[in-house]
Amino acid sequence: MKESKDENLFPSDVEDDNGESANLHRPFERMRNIYDKLMMLEYNKDFIQLVKIRPIHSLYFMIATNPGEQFFNFATISAWLLRKCGRSIDMPQESDDPNTVISSILANVRNMGGILDFPPSKVKSGCGEEVVATLDFLTDKAIVAAQVHWEDPVFPVEDDIIVEEEDDEPELNLEKVEEAMDEYYSSEDDEIDSAWVQPMSSNQNSNQAGNRTEHLQIMKSETDTEQWRMEVERVLPQLKITIKTDSQDWRWRQDQMKSYTSEITDILGQMEKPLDRLITDATGIADKVANREKHLNSQFASQLEQLSQTQATITKLKESHRQQSNEVATRNKELAHLGDELDETRRQLDDRGSIMADGAPVVAVRKALSSLKKELGDMEVEIGVMEHCVLKSLVQEQMILRDKSKNF
């Protein structure tokens, strides 16, 4: 048995031929299965000795008898099953808060993978489908945790007398047997009891007759007819006649078809009136709904027309608002661009104004003129020095030339 991660406590039921009646009886079947699984988990030995309460019956949680007792039994059995599954939970006491007990049990069920499709208040009554569904889930988990194994069934040997059929005659014709018994009891000679039996074999009667041919003998009985009849009536109920039915026999199929036909006819007879009533009610309700719809349409025709016109106007206004919003967005972009250009122009004007108002350029010009004058003075000094050097060299050359002329 494999565990599933998410298990719904209310599995989807497939309806059979009986429709809703099968779904109504299915919780009772689940409760019987729960009782059987509790017996497999040794409910009478383990749980009863632990809690010291009266044992429940197979339909205990489907019939409302005592809500307080049923809720306490449900809580204690659930806690015991959770312990069987390896969960750590305290056994509930009668003085505990019911809401706390329910929330603890349902929280453990959710942690084990159960899907709860009902509110916790549904299990406060201690009976119903929700309680049965919760116990069914917990018993399945407990059986898996306990590793319960099933052995092969052992069929008891019946000591009753069974009339076996021969291979040559697979079917026993009871009508012929009854006719033979009627003929036997209706015979005129009731005083003389006689029966035709097969003769003994040649080996058995060789000493008496020495005849090997088979023949019939008449045996006279001294048994009373009334006693024989009473003995037959006494033994007859104890006899078991086994008749093998052949599924390929057309007679059996015909009888089965007749029985099915009669059952279907009975069911149709029972369902015809409710179905006709249901059709009549549905037709009446449909007519009422149609008339009501017509009345509402006629009563609110002007309002509906006004609503449609208002909706059309709203649609046009929304389209106009969208276009205007786009235009506003475009104008905002242009405005932002113009604002940037204006800021740049302002910055340039501020720079020019600051330059015109400030004397820094004049000071710079004066500094440049003073530096030029200094450079001119330096250049004049260098020119004078160079002229002096040139003049000196010319004088020296003349003196040298004069000295040379004197020497000659």
C-alpha positions as CSV (number, residue, x, y, z in Angstrom):
1,M,0.0,0.0,0.0
2,K,1.6,3.3,-1.2
3,E,1.0,6.6,0.4
4,S,0.0,9.6,-1.8
5,K,1.1,13.1,-1.1
6,D,-2.3,14.7,-1.3
7,E,-5.3,12.6,-0.5
8,N,-8.8,14.1,-0.7
9,L,-11.0,13.0,2.3
10,F,-14.0,13.1,-0.1
11,P,-13.2,11.1,-3.2
12,S,-15.4,11.5,-6.2
13,D,-18.1,8.9,-6.3
14,V,-19.3,7.4,-9.5
15,E,-23.1,7.1,-9.6
16,D,-24.6,3.7,-10.4
17,D,-28.0,2.8,-11.6
18,N,-29.7,3.9,-8.4
19,G,-28.3,7.5,-8.7
20,E,-28.3,9.5,-5.5
21,S,-29.3,6.6,-3.3
22,A,-25.9,5.0,-3.8
23,N,-24.1,8.2,-2.7
24,L,-26.4,8.3,0.4
25,H,-25.4,4.8,1.4
26,R,-21.7,5.1,0.6
27,P,-20.8,6.9,3.9
28,F,-22.4,3.9,5.8
29,E,-20.2,1.5,3.8
30,R,-17.2,3.7,4.7
31,M,-18.1,3.5,8.3
32,R,-18.3,-0.3,8.2
33,N,-14.9,-0.4,6.5
34,I,-13.5,1.9,9.3
35,Y,-14.9,-0.5,11.9
36,D,-13.2,-3.5,10.1
37,K,-9.9,-1.6,9.9
38,L,-10.1,-0.7,13.7
39,M,-10.6,-4.4,14.4
40,M,-7.5,-5.2,12.3
41,L,-5.6,-2.6,14.4
42,E,-6.6,-4.5,17.6
43,Y,-9.0,-1.7,18.7
44,N,-10.7,-3.9,21.4
45,K,-7.4,-4.9,23.0
46,D,-5.3,-1.8,22.7
47,F,-7.6,1.2,22.6
48,I,-10.3,0.0,25.0
49,Q,-7.8,-0.9,27.7
50,L,-6.0,2.5,27.2
51,V,-9.1,4.8,27.4
52,K,-11.5,2.6,29.3
53,I,-14.7,3.4,27.3
54,R,-17.4,1.4,25.8
55,P,-16.6,-0.1,22.4
56,I,-18.4,1.4,19.4
57,H,-20.5,-0.5,16.8
58,S,-20.1,-0.5,13.0
59,L,-22.4,2.5,12.4
60,Y,-21.5,4.5,15.5
61,F,-20.4,7.7,13.8
62,M,-23.2,7.8,11.2
63,I,-26.1,7.9,13.7
64,A,-26.5,10.9,16.0
65,T,-27.1,9.6,19.6
66,N,-25.1,11.6,22.1
67,P,-23.0,14.5,20.6
68,G,-20.7,14.9,23.6
69,E,-19.9,11.2,23.9
70,Q,-19.5,10.8,20.2
71,F,-17.1,13.8,19.9
72,F,-15.0,12.5,22.8
73,N,-14.8,9.1,21.2
74,F,-13.9,10.6,17.8
75,A,-11.2,12.7,19.4
76,T,-9.7,9.9,21.4
77,I,-9.8,7.4,18.4
78,S,-8.2,10.0,16.2
79,A,-5.4,10.7,18.7
80,W,-4.8,6.9,19.1
81,L,-4.6,6.5,15.3
82,L,-2.2,9.4,15.0
83,R,0.0,7.7,17.6
84,K,-0.2,4.6,15.5
85,C,1.1,6.7,12.6
86,G,4.1,7.9,14.6
87,R,2.7,11.3,15.4
88,S,3.3,12.9,18.8
89,I,0.0,14.0,20.3
90,D,-1.6,14.0,23.7
91,M,-4.7,12.0,24.4
92,P,-7.7,14.4,24.7
93,Q,-9.4,14.8,28.1
94,E,-13.1,15.7,28.7
95,S,-12.0,19.1,30.2
96,D,-10.0,20.1,27.1
97,D,-11.3,22.8,24.7
98,P,-13.0,21.2,21.7
99,N,-11.7,23.8,19.3
100,T,-8.1,23.2,20.4
101,V,-8.6,19.4,20.1
102,I,-10.1,19.7,16.6
103,S,-7.4,22.1,15.4
104,S,-4.7,19.8,16.6
105,I,-6.2,16.7,14.9
106,L,-6.9,18.4,11.6
107,A,-3.5,20.0,11.6
108,N,-1.9,16.5,11.8
109,V,-4.2,15.3,9.0
110,R,-3.1,18.2,6.8
111,N,0.6,17.4,7.6
112,M,0.0,13.8,6.6
113,G,-1.3,14.9,3.1
114,G,-5.0,15.0,3.7
115,I,-7.1,17.6,1.9
116,L,-9.9,19.0,4.1
117,D,-12.8,20.4,2.1
118,F,-14.9,21.2,5.2
119,P,-14.7,23.7,8.1
120,P,-13.6,22.4,11.5
121,S,-17.0,23.1,13.0
122,K,-18.4,20.1,11.0
123,V,-16.8,17.6,13.3
124,K,-18.0,19.1,16.6
125,S,-21.1,17.1,16.4
126,G,-19.1,13.9,16.6
127,C,-21.0,12.2,13.7
128,G,-21.5,12.7,10.0
129,E,-19.7,12.3,6.7
130,E,-16.8,14.6,7.7
131,V,-16.0,12.5,10.8
132,V,-16.2,9.3,8.8
133,A,-13.9,10.7,6.1
134,T,-11.3,11.8,8.7
135,L,-11.4,8.4,10.5
136,D,-11.2,6.6,7.1
137,F,-8.0,8.6,6.2
138,L,-6.4,8.0,9.6
139,T,-7.2,4.3,9.6
140,D,-5.6,3.9,6.2
141,K,-2.5,5.7,7.3
142,A,-2.4,3.6,10.5
143,I,-2.7,0.3,8.6
144,V,0.2,1.4,6.3
145,A,2.3,2.4,9.4
146,A,1.5,-0.9,11.2
147,Q,2.4,-2.9,8.0
148,V,-0.7,-5.1,8.3
149,H,-0.6,-8.1,6.0
150,W,-3.5,-10.2,4.9
151,E,-3.3,-14.0,4.6
152,D,-5.1,-16.2,2.2
153,P,-8.7,-17.1,3.3
154,V,-9.3,-20.5,4.8
155,F,-12.6,-21.9,3.8
156,P,-14.3,-24.3,6.4
157,V,-15.0,-27.8,5.4
158,E,-18.7,-28.5,5.4
159,D,-19.9,-31.8,6.8
160,D,-23.4,-31.5,5.3
161,I,-24.6,-34.1,2.8
162,I,-24.1,-32.8,-0.7
163,V,-25.7,-34.5,-3.6
164,E,-23.0,-34.4,-6.3
165,E,-24.0,-34.5,-9.9
166,E,-22.6,-36.9,-12.4
167,D,-20.7,-35.9,-15.4
168,D,-23.3,-37.3,-17.7
169,E,-26.2,-35.4,-16.1
170,P,-25.0,-31.9,-15.2
171,E,-28.5,-30.7,-14.5
172,L,-30.9,-32.3,-12.0
173,N,-34.5,-32.2,-13.0
174,L,-36.4,-31.6,-9.8
175,E,-39.8,-31.9,-11.5
176,K,-39.1,-35.5,-12.5
177,V,-38.1,-36.3,-8.9
178,E,-41.3,-34.8,-7.5
179,E,-43.4,-36.6,-10.1
180,A,-41.7,-39.9,-9.1
181,M,-42.3,-39.3,-5.4
182,D,-46.0,-38.4,-6.1
183,E,-46.5,-41.5,-8.1
184,Y,-44.9,-43.5,-5.3
185,Y,-47.1,-42.0,-2.5
186,S,-50.2,-42.1,-4.7
187,S,-50.0,-45.9,-5.3
188,E,-53.1,-47.8,-4.4
189,D,-51.2,-50.6,-2.7
190,D,-50.0,-48.8,0.4
191,E,-49.8,-51.9,2.6
192,I,-47.2,-53.6,0.4
193,D,-43.9,-51.7,0.2
194,S,-41.8,-52.8,-2.7
195,A,-38.9,-51.4,-4.6
196,W,-37.1,-52.4,-7.8
197,V,-33.4,-52.6,-7.3
198,Q,-30.5,-53.7,-9.4
199,P,-29.6,-57.4,-8.9
200,M,-26.4,-58.4,-7.3
201,S,-23.5,-59.2,-9.4
202,S,-22.8,-62.7,-10.6
203,N,-19.9,-63.1,-8.1
204,Q,-22.2,-62.3,-5.2
205,N,-25.1,-64.6,-6.1
206,S,-23.1,-67.5,-7.5
207,N,-23.7,-69.6,-4.5
208,Q,-27.5,-69.2,-4.6
209,A,-28.4,-69.3,-8.3
210,G,-25.2,-69.8,-10.2
211,N,-26.7,-67.5,-12.9
212,R,-24.4,-64.8,-14.4
213,T,-27.2,-62.9,-16.2
214,E,-28.4,-59.6,-14.8
215,H,-32.1,-59.5,-13.8
216,L,-34.4,-57.6,-11.6
217,Q,-35.5,-58.8,-8.2
218,I,-38.4,-57.7,-6.1
219,M,-37.6,-56.9,-2.5
220,K,-40.4,-56.6,-0.1
221,S,-40.0,-54.1,2.8
222,E,-41.6,-54.2,6.2
223,T,-41.0,-50.5,6.8
224,D,-44.0,-48.4,7.6
225,T,-45.0,-45.9,4.9
226,E,-45.7,-43.1,7.4
227,Q,-42.4,-43.5,9.1
228,W,-40.6,-43.5,5.8
229,R,-42.4,-40.3,4.7
230,M,-41.6,-38.6,8.0
231,E,-38.0,-39.6,7.7
232,V,-37.8,-38.2,4.2
233,E,-39.3,-34.9,5.4
234,R,-36.9,-34.8,8.2
235,V,-33.8,-35.4,6.1
236,L,-34.9,-33.4,3.0
237,P,-34.0,-29.9,4.4
238,Q,-30.5,-31.1,5.2
239,L,-29.8,-32.2,1.7
240,K,-28.0,-29.7,-0.5
241,I,-28.5,-30.0,-4.2
242,T,-25.8,-28.3,-6.3
243,I,-27.0,-27.3,-9.7
244,K,-24.5,-25.9,-12.0
245,T,-25.8,-23.1,-14.2
246,D,-24.3,-22.7,-17.6
247,S,-23.9,-19.1,-18.7
248,Q,-24.1,-20.1,-22.3
249,D,-27.5,-21.7,-21.9
250,W,-30.2,-19.7,-23.7
251,R,-32.9,-20.6,-21.1
252,W,-30.8,-19.1,-18.3
253,R,-30.2,-16.0,-20.4
254,Q,-33.8,-15.7,-21.2
255,D,-34.8,-15.9,-17.5
256,Q,-32.2,-13.3,-16.7
257,M,-33.5,-11.0,-19.4
258,K,-37.0,-11.4,-18.1
259,S,-35.9,-10.6,-14.6
260,Y,-34.0,-7.5,-15.8
261,T,-37.0,-6.4,-17.9
262,S,-39.3,-6.7,-14.9
263,E,-36.9,-4.8,-12.7
264,I,-36.5,-2.0,-15.3
265,T,-40.3,-1.9,-15.7
266,D,-40.7,-1.5,-11.9
267,I,-38.1,1.2,-11.7
268,L,-39.6,3.1,-14.7
269,G,-43.0,2.8,-13.1
270,Q,-41.6,4.3,-9.8
271,M,-39.6,7.0,-11.6
272,E,-42.2,8.1,-14.1
273,K,-44.3,10.2,-11.7
274,P,-41.4,12.0,-10.1
275,L,-39.9,12.6,-13.5
276,D,-43.1,14.0,-14.8
277,R,-43.5,16.2,-11.7
278,L,-39.9,17.3,-12.1
279,I,-40.5,18.2,-15.8
280,T,-43.6,20.1,-14.9
281,D,-41.9,22.0,-12.2
282,A,-38.9,22.8,-14.4
283,T,-41.2,24.0,-17.2
284,G,-43.2,26.2,-14.8
285,I,-40.0,27.7,-13.4
286,A,-38.6,28.3,-16.9
287,D,-41.9,30.1,-17.9
288,K,-41.8,32.2,-14.7
289,V,-38.2,33.2,-15.4
290,A,-39.1,34.1,-19.0
291,N,-42.1,36.1,-17.9
292,R,-40.0,37.9,-15.3
293,E,-37.3,38.6,-17.8
294,K,-39.8,40.1,-20.2
295,H,-41.4,42.2,-17.4
296,L,-38.0,43.5,-16.4
297,N,-37.0,44.3,-19.9
298,S,-40.2,46.1,-20.6
299,Q,-40.0,48.0,-17.2
300,F,-36.4,49.1,-17.6
301,A,-36.3,49.6,-21.4
302,S,-35.8,53.4,-21.1
303,Q,-33.2,53.0,-18.5
304,L,-31.4,50.4,-20.6
305,E,-31.4,52.7,-23.6
306,Q,-30.2,55.6,-21.5
307,L,-27.5,53.3,-20.1
308,S,-26.3,52.3,-23.6
309,Q,-26.2,56.0,-24.7
310,T,-24.3,56.9,-21.5
311,Q,-21.8,54.1,-22.2
312,A,-21.4,55.3,-25.8
313,T,-20.8,58.8,-24.5
314,I,-18.3,57.6,-22.0
315,T,-16.5,55.6,-24.7
316,K,-16.2,58.8,-26.8
317,L,-15.0,60.8,-23.9
318,K,-12.4,58.2,-23.0
319,E,-11.1,58.4,-26.6
320,S,-11.0,62.2,-26.6
321,H,-9.3,62.1,-23.2
322,R,-6.7,59.7,-24.6
323,Q,-6.0,61.9,-27.6
324,Q,-5.8,65.0,-25.4
325,S,-3.5,63.2,-23.0
326,N,-1.2,62.3,-25.9
327,E,-1.2,66.0,-27.0
328,V,-0.5,67.2,-23.5
329,A,2.4,64.8,-23.2
330,T,3.8,66.1,-26.5
331,R,3.4,69.7,-25.4
332,N,5.1,68.8,-22.1
333,K,8.1,67.4,-23.9
334,E,8.3,70.6,-26.1
335,L,8.0,72.7,-23.0
336,A,10.8,70.8,-21.3
337,H,13.0,71.3,-24.3
338,L,12.3,75.0,-24.5
339,G,12.9,75.3,-20.7
340,D,16.3,73.7,-21.3
341,E,17.2,76.2,-24.0
342,L,16.0,79.1,-21.9
343,D,18.2,77.9,-19.0
344,E,21.2,77.7,-21.3
345,T,20.5,81.3,-22.7
346,R,20.1,82.6,-19.1
347,R,23.4,81.0,-18.1
348,Q,25.2,82.7,-21.1
349,L,23.6,86.1,-20.3
350,D,24.6,85.8,-16.7
351,D,28.2,85.0,-17.7
352,R,28.4,87.9,-20.0
353,G,26.8,90.3,-17.5
354,S,29.2,89.2,-14.8
355,I,32.1,89.7,-17.2
356,M,30.9,93.3,-18.1
357,A,30.2,94.3,-14.5
358,D,33.5,93.0,-13.2
359,G,37.0,94.9,-13.8
360,A,39.0,91.7,-14.1
361,P,39.6,92.2,-17.9
362,V,41.0,95.7,-17.3
363,V,43.3,94.4,-14.6
364,A,44.4,91.6,-16.9
365,V,45.1,94.2,-19.7
366,R,47.1,96.3,-17.3
367,K,49.1,93.3,-16.2
368,A,49.8,92.4,-19.8
369,L,50.9,96.0,-20.6
370,S,53.2,96.0,-17.6
371,S,54.7,92.7,-18.6
372,L,55.2,94.1,-22.1
373,K,56.9,97.2,-20.8
374,K,59.2,95.1,-18.7
375,E,60.0,92.9,-21.6
376,L,60.7,96.0,-23.8
377,G,63.0,97.4,-21.1
378,D,64.9,94.1,-20.9
379,M,65.2,94.0,-24.7
380,E,66.5,97.7,-24.8
381,V,69.2,96.7,-22.2
382,E,70.1,93.7,-24.2
383,I,70.3,95.8,-27.3
384,G,72.6,98.4,-25.5
385,V,74.8,95.6,-24.3
386,M,75.0,94.2,-27.7
387,E,75.8,97.6,-29.3
388,H,78.5,98.2,-26.7
389,C,80.0,94.8,-27.4
390,V,80.0,95.5,-31.1
391,L,81.5,98.9,-30.6
392,K,84.2,97.5,-28.4
393,S,85.1,94.9,-30.9
394,L,85.3,97.6,-33.7
395,V,87.6,99.8,-31.5
396,Q,89.8,96.9,-30.7
397,E,90.1,96.0,-34.4
398,Q,91.0,99.6,-35.3
399,M,93.6,99.6,-32.5
400,I,95.1,96.4,-33.8
401,L,95.2,97.8,-37.3
402,R,96.8,101.0,-36.1
403,D,99.5,99.1,-34.2
404,K,100.3,97.1,-37.3
405,S,100.6,100.2,-39.4
406,K,103.1,101.7,-37.0
407,N,105.2,98.6,-36.9
408,F,105.6,98.8,-40.7
